[in-house]
Amino acid sequence: MTEITESLKDFPVLSLKAGEQLLAQGEKNDRIYFLLEGSVAVEKDGYEVAVVSDKGAVFGEMSILLDIEHSALVRCLEDSRFIALENPGKYLEEHPKVIWHIAQILGLRLFNLNQYLVDVKRQYEGHDHLNMVDDVLETLLNQQKTDVLQRGESKRDKPDY
């Protein structure tokens, strides 16, 4: 993280108090945040899905990379500090080490999700009423970039029914 912190030293540091929101689900901004200290809860549709306190953890990157609204709310559990990477598109094009850092974090998230999905499939193997769950898990495991919304499209523009 020290190398990444050094690379981002010219960007502002955002300090938030416990209880304050870093990102709001369904909103959008043009920033990626790197956790310097503190801890946050990540909540999706009112459910806490993760507690993160790892220095260098990244928030807001999916919104930037996919050009979509934030998929989760991120709330500080304690006083926390973040580097706020403003206008990240241009910066990331010129700084492959930062892109590599983000790619490693996304890769780890995907690895952990795949492990979780395999565990769920094992636990419910042989239960006929869970064929739908198996279909959903299979779809998630095999989703490719072509399935991601194109820039500017809205989920409401492409119903999945």
Protein Blocks (a to p, Z undefined) as FASTA:
>chain_A
ZZmmmmmmmpccddddehiafbdghiacddddddfbdcddddeehiafbdcfbehiaehk
lmmmnopacfbdcddfbdcdddddehkllmmmmmmklmmmmmmmmmmmmmmmmmmmmmmm
mmmgoiaklmmmmmmmmmmmmpcfklpccehiafklmccZZ
